[in-house]
Amino acid sequence: MSREIATKLSPEERELEKKRGELAALEAQLVQLELDLATLQAELRTFEGRYLRFVGRLYAELDEIEAQIAEALARFSPKDHAAQQQAMHARRQARESAQAAGPVDTSETSHTVFHPSDSLKRLYRTVARHVHPDLATNEQARIRRHEVMAAVNRAYEAGDENRLRQILEEWEHSPESVEGHGVEAELVRVIRKRAQVEERLQTLKSEMAQVLASELYQLKQKVEAAEATGQDFLATLAKRVQEHIDQARARLKEVLSKGYPYA
């Protein structure tokens, strides 16, 4: 903008231009952080499926055998309060492990790793910059944007660039994309948007910190570090758990073979 044009702007218009520039920078930061978090969450979901397939089911199997052992010992000693409590705890643990492991997924997609392309990331940023919920100016618009953003995240996780383009095109032709007029109204709108974006940024940073501190993320880091040196951490862990399963089965067989009542 030339100095001649700038001098023709009113104080309100100059302030509006300044606030718009600040908002644009914050929005870019917001969209990038949204992308980073969405990517990390998708990677973790993929890794979690891989972990459950290789190790989680084994832990569930081990917990089930341990529960059977504890229940057998409890039946052998019906008056032993500690044995009864241990049996209840072991069964609860087995149920939780089985629920966490979930059904076995043998589909081809369960073996994939989430690797978004650069073009997919760029498209995500573009769409998110237009439809992000924290850019809404009222609650009704926020609800609508949340719905659209959820569709954006699903398309991104599926790697569906065509769907992302479709969402963007639909949004650009929607009533929600139409902005009001007037310097004063626009200045207030920009100030409010900035406050919303700053608040969302803080929330995202907190969510990102929680994800990075999670046990699942730490395990993923260990697995990837091992793979970088040619080691299969999950296979090693699975082998170790299988050894515990074999030992537990032998112990269960021994307990049941003693011939206690109700065994």
DAUR-V323654 format. One line per field, one symbol per residue. phi: phi as a letter, one per 40 degrees, with the letter a starting at -180 (. if undefined). psi: psi as a letter, one per 20 degrees, with the letter a starting at -180 (. if undefined). burial: # if it has 24 or more other C-alpha atoms within 12 Angstrom, else .. Layout:
phi = ???
psi = ???
burial = ???
This chain:
phi = .cccccccccdccccccccccccccccccccccdccccccccccccccccccccbdccccccccccccccccccccbccccccccccccccccccccccccgccbbccccccbcbccccccccddcccccbddcccbacccccccdccccccccccccgcccccccccccccbcccccbcbhccccccccccccccccccdccccccccccccccccccdccccccccbgbbccccccccccccccccccccccccccgcdgc
psi = prhgghiiqrhhhhhggghgggggghhggggghggggggghgghgghgggghghgghghggghgghghghhghhhhmhioghhghhggghgghgggghghhaqpojqhhijrponprhhgggggggghhhjphjjqirhghggghggghghghghghiknhghghgggghghjqhhipqarpggghggggghggggggghghgghggghgghiqhgggggggghhghhjjqnghgggghghhghggghghggggghiikqqj.
burial = ...............#..##..#..##################################################..........###.##.###.##.##............#.#...##.###############......##..##.###.#####.#.###.##..#....#..........#.###.##.###.##..#......#....##..#..#.........##..##..##..#..#...#..#........
